[in-house]
Amino acid sequence: MNLLDPQGPVAAANSTILVDSVFIMLVIVVPTIFAILAFAFWFRASNPKARYQPGFVHSGRIEIVVWSIPALTVILLGGVAWIGAHRLDPAVPVPGTGSPVRIQAVSLDWKWLFIYPDQRIATVNTLTVPAGAELNFQLTSSSVMNVFFIPQLGSMIYTMNGMVTKLNLRADNQGKLQGISAHFSGDGFPDMLFDVNVISPLAFPDWVAATAKSDAVLNEDSYKKLMQQGIEKNRLAFRLDDPRLFDLIATQHIPPGPGPELMSDAGRRHSGGHDAR
C-alpha cells in the first residue's frame, strides 16, 4: 500500500492529513493510558495515602476536563478533515508540466481497461503515464460498482455503471507503482490489480508509438469479448478503433455485463439460500 510513501501531490496531502489526525488523537490516547496506569497505581489497596470517598458524586472541574478536551479534539479533527477534503476534491485540476494526459478507465470483471482517446490506444491491467504531467481520469464500470485506487498517488474513487466520475492526479517520480481495486466484486477481486508505470515525458511519445503498432484492435466487438468475466494475467495493448468507445460504455449503448458469477464449485454449493435460524 505504501500510503506513507507518496509519489504525487494528492497522495502527499492525504499522507499529511493521516499523520496529523493520528497525532491529534494521540493527544487523548496517550494521557488516557498514563492516567489509567497512574490511577491504578495510586488507588491500589496497599497505598494508605489514597483517600476512599464513597460519597463523591460530582465535580464540575472534572466534567470540564472530561468534556472540553474530547470536544476540542473532535473540532480540530473535523476541521482538518473538512479543509483537506475540499482541497483534495477529485475533480479539481492538479497542475503539471507539459500537456495533460486524458485517460478513460473502465472496471471490468476482473480487470482494468485504460483508454487513451487522444493517443488512440488502450491497455489492460497496465497504466503508463509521464512523470509531472496532469492526469485527467474519467472512470466508469462495465458492471458492478468498483473502486479505483493508486495508493501512492492518492484519491480512492468509485466507478459505477452508467455514470462517469472524474479524478485528477499527478505522478512526480519515475518508477513502478501498484494500482488496486478497493471494493470487493467477486471471486476474481484479489487479482484485480494493475501496474502503474511512470516514465519520462520524453519516453512517453515513444511508448505511445510502440503501443499503436499493436496487432490487436479495440472496438465494440473486441470490447464485448474483453468484458466477459475472467482474470487476465497478461498486460494487453490495443490500437483504439473508435475513440467514442468509452462514451458508448458509460451511456450504456453497449449493454453492461451481468456482474460477477461464482467460478468455484465450492462457492456454488454454498451460494444457495439457507435458513440460518
C-alpha positions as CSV (number, residue, x, y, z in Angstrom):
1,M,0.0,0.0,0.0
2,N,2.9,2.4,0.8
3,L,0.4,5.1,2.0
4,L,3.3,6.9,3.7
5,D,5.5,6.9,0.6
6,P,3.6,9.4,-1.6
7,Q,4.7,9.9,-5.2
8,G,2.4,12.8,-6.1
9,P,0.9,15.9,-4.5
10,V,-2.5,14.4,-3.8
11,A,-1.0,11.4,-2.0
12,A,1.3,13.7,-0.1
13,A,-1.6,15.8,1.1
14,N,-3.5,12.6,2.1
15,S,-0.5,11.4,4.0
16,T,-0.2,14.7,5.8
17,I,-3.9,14.5,6.8
18,L,-3.5,10.9,8.0
19,V,-0.4,11.7,10.1
20,D,-1.9,14.9,11.6
21,S,-5.1,13.0,12.5
22,V,-3.1,10.3,14.3
23,F,-1.1,12.9,16.3
24,I,-4.3,14.8,17.2
25,M,-5.9,11.6,18.5
26,L,-2.8,10.7,20.4
27,V,-3.3,13.9,22.5
28,I,-6.2,12.0,24.1
29,V,-5.0,8.4,23.8
30,V,-1.5,8.9,25.4
31,P,-2.7,10.9,28.5
32,T,-5.6,8.4,29.0
33,I,-3.2,5.5,29.0
34,F,-0.9,7.2,31.5
35,A,-4.0,8.2,33.6
36,I,-5.2,4.6,33.8
37,L,-1.8,3.4,35.0
38,A,-1.4,6.3,37.4
39,F,-4.9,5.8,38.9
40,A,-4.4,2.0,39.2
41,F,-1.0,2.6,41.0
42,W,-2.2,5.4,43.3
43,F,-5.5,3.8,44.4
44,R,-4.1,0.3,45.0
45,A,-5.1,-1.4,48.2
46,S,-1.7,-1.2,49.7
47,N,-1.4,2.6,49.4
48,P,-2.5,4.2,52.7
49,K,-2.3,7.8,51.3
50,A,-5.1,7.2,48.8
51,R,-8.4,8.6,50.1
52,Y,-11.5,6.5,49.8
53,Q,-14.5,8.8,49.2
54,P,-17.7,6.7,48.8
55,G,-19.8,9.8,48.9
56,F,-18.2,11.5,45.9
57,V,-20.8,12.2,43.2
58,H,-19.9,15.2,41.0
59,S,-17.1,17.6,40.2
60,G,-17.6,20.5,37.9
61,R,-13.9,20.8,37.3
62,I,-13.6,17.1,36.3
63,E,-16.6,17.5,34.0
64,I,-15.0,20.4,32.2
65,V,-11.8,18.4,31.6
66,V,-13.7,15.3,30.6
67,W,-15.9,17.1,28.0
68,S,-13.8,20.0,26.8
69,I,-10.7,18.1,25.7
70,P,-12.5,15.5,23.6
71,A,-14.8,18.2,22.2
72,L,-11.8,20.3,21.1
73,T,-10.2,17.3,19.6
74,V,-13.3,16.4,17.6
75,I,-13.5,20.0,16.4
76,L,-9.8,20.0,15.4
77,L,-10.1,16.6,13.6
78,G,-13.3,17.8,11.9
79,G,-11.6,21.0,10.7
80,V,-8.5,19.1,9.4
81,A,-10.8,16.6,7.5
82,W,-13.2,19.2,6.2
83,I,-10.4,21.5,4.9
84,G,-8.5,18.6,3.4
85,A,-11.5,17.1,1.8
86,H,-12.3,20.3,0.0
87,R,-8.8,21.0,-1.1
88,L,-8.5,17.4,-2.4
89,D,-11.7,17.4,-4.4
90,P,-11.0,14.7,-7.1
91,A,-12.4,17.0,-9.8
92,V,-10.1,19.9,-9.0
93,P,-7.2,20.1,-11.6
94,V,-3.7,19.2,-10.4
95,P,-1.4,21.4,-12.5
96,G,1.6,19.7,-14.1
97,T,4.2,20.2,-16.7
98,G,3.6,19.6,-20.4
99,S,0.3,18.6,-21.9
100,P,-2.3,16.9,-19.7
101,V,-3.0,13.2,-20.4
102,R,-6.6,12.1,-20.7
103,I,-7.2,8.6,-19.5
104,Q,-10.6,6.7,-19.5
105,A,-10.7,3.8,-17.0
106,V,-13.3,1.0,-17.1
107,S,-13.5,-1.5,-14.3
108,L,-14.4,-5.0,-15.7
109,D,-14.9,-8.4,-14.1
110,W,-12.0,-8.8,-13.1
111,K,-9.6,-6.5,-14.9
112,W,-9.0,-2.8,-15.7
113,L,-9.3,-1.3,-19.1
114,F,-7.4,2.0,-19.7
115,I,-8.3,4.0,-22.9
116,Y,-6.1,6.9,-24.2
117,P,-8.6,8.6,-26.6
118,D,-6.2,11.3,-27.7
119,Q,-3.5,8.7,-28.5
120,R,-5.9,6.2,-29.9
121,I,-4.5,3.3,-27.8
122,A,-5.8,1.2,-24.9
123,T,-4.2,-1.2,-22.3
124,V,-5.4,-3.8,-19.9
125,N,-4.1,-4.1,-16.3
126,T,-1.3,-1.6,-17.0
127,L,-1.3,2.1,-16.9
128,T,1.6,4.2,-18.3
129,V,1.9,7.9,-17.6
130,P,4.5,10.6,-18.0
131,A,6.1,12.0,-14.8
132,G,5.0,15.5,-13.9
133,A,2.0,15.6,-16.3
134,E,-1.5,16.4,-15.2
135,L,-3.6,13.2,-15.4
136,N,-7.3,13.6,-16.2
137,F,-9.1,10.4,-15.4
138,Q,-12.7,9.6,-16.4
139,L,-13.9,6.4,-14.7
140,T,-16.9,4.1,-15.2
141,S,-17.8,0.4,-14.7
142,S,-18.8,-2.3,-17.1
143,S,-21.0,-4.0,-14.5
144,V,-20.9,-3.8,-10.7
145,M,-19.6,-0.9,-8.6
146,N,-15.9,-0.9,-8.0
147,V,-13.1,1.4,-6.6
148,F,-10.1,2.7,-8.4
149,F,-7.1,3.3,-6.2
150,I,-3.4,4.0,-6.6
151,P,-2.2,4.3,-3.0
152,Q,1.0,6.2,-3.8
153,L,-0.9,8.7,-6.0
154,G,-4.0,9.1,-3.8
155,S,-7.8,9.6,-4.1
156,M,-9.6,6.3,-3.9
157,I,-12.7,6.8,-6.0
158,Y,-15.7,4.7,-7.1
159,T,-16.6,3.5,-10.6
160,M,-20.2,3.0,-11.3
161,N,-22.1,1.6,-14.3
162,G,-24.0,4.3,-16.3
163,M,-22.0,7.1,-14.6
164,V,-18.7,8.9,-15.1
165,T,-16.6,10.1,-12.2
166,K,-13.6,12.4,-12.6
167,L,-10.3,12.2,-11.0
168,N,-7.2,14.4,-11.4
169,L,-3.7,13.2,-10.3
170,R,-0.1,13.7,-10.9
171,A,2.9,11.4,-10.6
172,D,6.1,13.3,-9.7
173,N,8.7,10.5,-9.8
174,Q,9.6,7.9,-12.4
175,G,9.1,4.3,-11.3
176,K,6.6,1.4,-11.0
177,L,3.6,1.7,-8.7
178,Q,0.8,-0.6,-7.9
179,G,-2.9,0.1,-8.5
180,I,-5.7,-1.9,-6.9
181,S,-9.4,-2.5,-6.7
182,A,-10.6,-1.4,-3.3
183,H,-14.1,-2.8,-3.4
184,F,-15.0,-6.5,-3.3
185,S,-16.6,-7.6,-6.6
186,G,-16.5,-11.4,-6.7
187,D,-14.1,-14.3,-6.9
188,G,-11.5,-12.6,-9.0
189,F,-11.3,-9.5,-6.8
190,P,-7.8,-10.4,-5.3
191,D,-6.3,-10.5,-8.8
192,M,-7.8,-7.2,-9.9
193,L,-4.5,-5.3,-9.8
194,F,-2.8,-3.1,-12.3
195,D,0.7,-1.8,-12.9
196,V,1.4,1.9,-13.0
197,N,4.5,2.8,-15.0
198,V,5.6,6.3,-14.5
199,I,8.1,7.1,-17.3
200,S,10.0,10.1,-18.6
201,P,7.9,12.7,-20.5
202,L,10.4,12.2,-23.4
203,A,9.8,8.5,-23.4
204,F,6.0,8.7,-23.3
205,P,5.6,9.5,-27.1
206,D,7.8,6.5,-27.9
207,W,5.7,4.3,-25.7
208,V,2.6,5.6,-27.4
209,A,4.0,4.9,-30.9
210,A,5.1,1.4,-30.0
211,T,1.7,0.6,-28.5
212,A,-0.1,2.0,-31.5
213,K,1.7,-0.7,-33.6
214,S,-0.2,-3.5,-31.8
215,D,-1.9,-6.0,-34.0
216,A,-4.8,-6.1,-31.6
217,V,-7.6,-3.6,-32.2
218,L,-10.1,-2.4,-29.6
219,N,-13.6,-1.8,-30.9
220,E,-17.1,-2.6,-29.8
221,D,-16.8,-6.3,-30.8
222,S,-13.5,-6.9,-29.1
223,Y,-14.6,-5.0,-26.0
224,K,-17.6,-7.3,-25.6
225,K,-15.2,-10.2,-25.5
226,L,-12.9,-8.4,-23.1
227,M,-15.7,-7.6,-20.7
228,Q,-16.6,-11.2,-20.2
229,Q,-15.9,-12.4,-16.6
230,G,-12.4,-13.7,-16.1
231,I,-9.0,-12.9,-14.7
232,E,-6.5,-11.5,-17.2
233,K,-2.9,-12.3,-16.2
234,N,-1.4,-10.6,-19.3
235,R,-0.8,-6.9,-19.8
236,L,-2.7,-6.4,-23.1
237,A,-2.3,-3.5,-25.5
238,F,-4.6,-2.4,-28.3
239,R,-5.0,0.1,-31.1
240,L,-8.2,2.1,-30.4
241,D,-10.5,1.8,-33.4
242,D,-13.3,4.1,-32.1
243,P,-12.4,7.0,-29.7
244,R,-16.1,7.1,-28.7
245,L,-15.9,3.7,-27.1
246,F,-15.8,5.0,-23.6
247,D,-18.9,7.2,-24.2
248,L,-20.7,4.1,-25.5
249,I,-19.9,2.2,-22.4
250,A,-20.7,5.0,-20.0
251,T,-24.1,5.8,-21.6
252,Q,-24.9,2.1,-21.8
253,H,-25.2,2.0,-25.5
254,I,-23.1,-1.1,-25.0
255,P,-25.2,-3.1,-22.5
256,P,-23.5,-3.6,-19.2
257,G,-22.3,-7.1,-18.1
258,P,-24.3,-9.3,-15.8
259,G,-21.9,-8.9,-12.9
260,P,-19.7,-11.4,-11.2
261,E,-20.7,-15.1,-11.0
262,L,-19.2,-17.8,-8.9
263,M,-16.3,-19.6,-10.5
264,S,-15.6,-22.3,-8.0
265,D,-17.8,-25.4,-7.3
266,A,-17.4,-24.8,-3.6
267,G,-18.8,-21.3,-4.0
268,R,-21.8,-22.6,-5.9
269,R,-22.5,-25.2,-3.2
270,H,-22.6,-22.5,-0.5
271,S,-24.4,-19.9,-2.6
272,G,-27.9,-21.3,-2.2
273,G,-30.4,-19.8,0.3
274,H,-30.3,-21.4,3.7
275,D,-32.3,-20.8,6.8
276,A,-29.8,-19.6,9.4
277,R,-32.2,-19.8,12.3
